[in-house]
Amino acid sequence: MCVSALGQRVRSRGDSGETCPESNVQRQRETSPEGYVLSSIEGRVAVEYLDPSLEVQKKKYAFKCHRLKEEGIENVYPVNAISFHNTHNTFATGGSDGFVNIWDPFNKKRLCQFHRYPTSIASLAFNNDGTLLAIAASYMYEKGDISHPEEAIFIRQVTDAETKPK
């Protein structure tokens, strides 16, 4: 399903035969008026644009995220959740590493990373004015059926310093 930056359903596979735009990185999709962001289980995010002109299409890119170097080994975690900030057109990603990152898609930079949550980030949503971010933490069985923290929902107040492009 494609979801607009306002949280409205845009379209799903099977809706009147329409599909969301395709990309090499596919798992979670979130759209804005200018384009959309896709995430993957390979710890990657792709920024795509709706304008088909060659000039605009040259701006699309993908990047690696939600990776942690632990004991000399780089662990790659799925990106489970994306949410656009309605005011600044930045976006948040949440991964199975338990981190939430805020990204500036225009300058291709991470704006901030919140503290590590007790388990995987399953879902994210900014409120309408972008001052709050709901964060759902829920073990996603990446490591099988093991003992894990309880599911929890956190409401975090966010500031322009964390979400506004620099």
N, C-alpha and C positions, 0 to 999 in steps of 0.2 A: 504494500500500500504506500502511496506517496502522501505525505502530510505537509500542509503548508506551514509557513512560519507562525501562523496564527492558530495552529493546531487543528485546522479543518481538513477533512479528508478530501484529497484532490481526486484520486482515482486508484483503483486496485486492478491487479491482473484479473481479467474476467468481467470488469465493468464495461459493458457495451463493446467488448472486443478491444478496448484500449489498453495499452500498457504504459508503465512509467518508462522514461528514457533509459537506455541500456548503458552500462559502463563495465569496465574490466573489474572494478572493485564493487562487489555486491554483498549486501547483508541488510544493513539498516539504511533507510533513506530519510532525509529531511530536506524540505525545499524552502526557498526564499523567493521573492519576486524576481531576482536576477538569475537564480540557478538552484542547484541542489548539492547536497553533500551525501556521500555514500561511505559506509564503513564496512569492514570485513573482519572475518575471524583470524586473518593473518596480521592483525595489528596495523592496518593501513586505513587511511581516509583519503577519498578523492573529492576534489572540488570541481564541479562541472557547471557549465553555463548554458542557459536556454537559447540565447541568441545564436543562430546558426552561422553568422558571419565569420569569416576566417580570422579577422582581427580579434574578435571576442574568444573564439575557440582556442587561440594561441595562449590564452590566459589560464586554461584549465591545468590542473596539476594533481598529483597524489603525493602523500608523505607517510612516513612511518611514525607510529606513536604507540603508546601503551606497551612499552618494552622496558624491562628492568634487567640490569646486569647484576646477577647474584652469584657470588662465589666464582667469578670469572666467566660465567656463562650468561649469554643474552637470552632471556626468556621473553617470548612473544605472546601477548595476551589478546584475546578477541576484543574488538570495540563493540560493545553491546548497545549503546545508547547515544543519541545525538539530539540536541535541542538548540534551536536558534534563539538568540536574544532579539526581541521585537524592535527595540530602539536602535541598537548599534550594528545589527546584522553580523555580529560575531556568533560563535556557536560553542557549545560545550559538548565534550565527549566523555563517556564513562566506559571503563573497561573492566575486564575480569581481573585486572591487577588491583582493583579497589580504588583507583584514582579517578578524579574528575579534573579535566583540563579545559581551560577556556582558550579558544583560538581566534586569531585575527586572519580571516581568509584573504584579505586584500594585501596585507604585508607579509603573509606566509610565516607568522610567528605565533608561538604560544604566549598568551598574555599572563596566565598564572596556572598553578596547579594547587588544588586543595589538598589538605591532609589525607592520608590513606584511610579509607573506610574499612570496617571490619571484614568485608567480603566483597564479592563482585558487584559492580554497578549494573543493575538490570534495566533501569529506566531513569530518564531525566526530563524535567519540564520547568521552563521559566514561567513565572506568572506574567500577566498581560503587560504590566509596566516594567518588567525586567528587574525588579528589586528583590525577588525571591527565586530560589531554585530548589525544586523538590527533587530529592535524590533517593531512589529506591535501591537498597542494597539487599541482594538475595543471591545465595550460592547458586551457581548455574551448572553444577555437576561437571565442571571441566576436568576435575581430578577423580571422577567416579563418585561412588556412594561412600563418602567419608564423613566423619564428624565435622560440623561447620557451625559458624555463628548463626544466630537467629536472623530472620528477615527483619528489616527495619526501614522506616521512611524518615529521612532527615529533611528539614526545611532550613535552608541556609540563606541568610540575608547576603546579597551581593551588592557591590558598589561599582560605580563607574570606573574606578581605578582597576578593578578586576575584569571588567567586561567591555570597556570602550577602547577602540583602536588607538594606538599611540602615534 
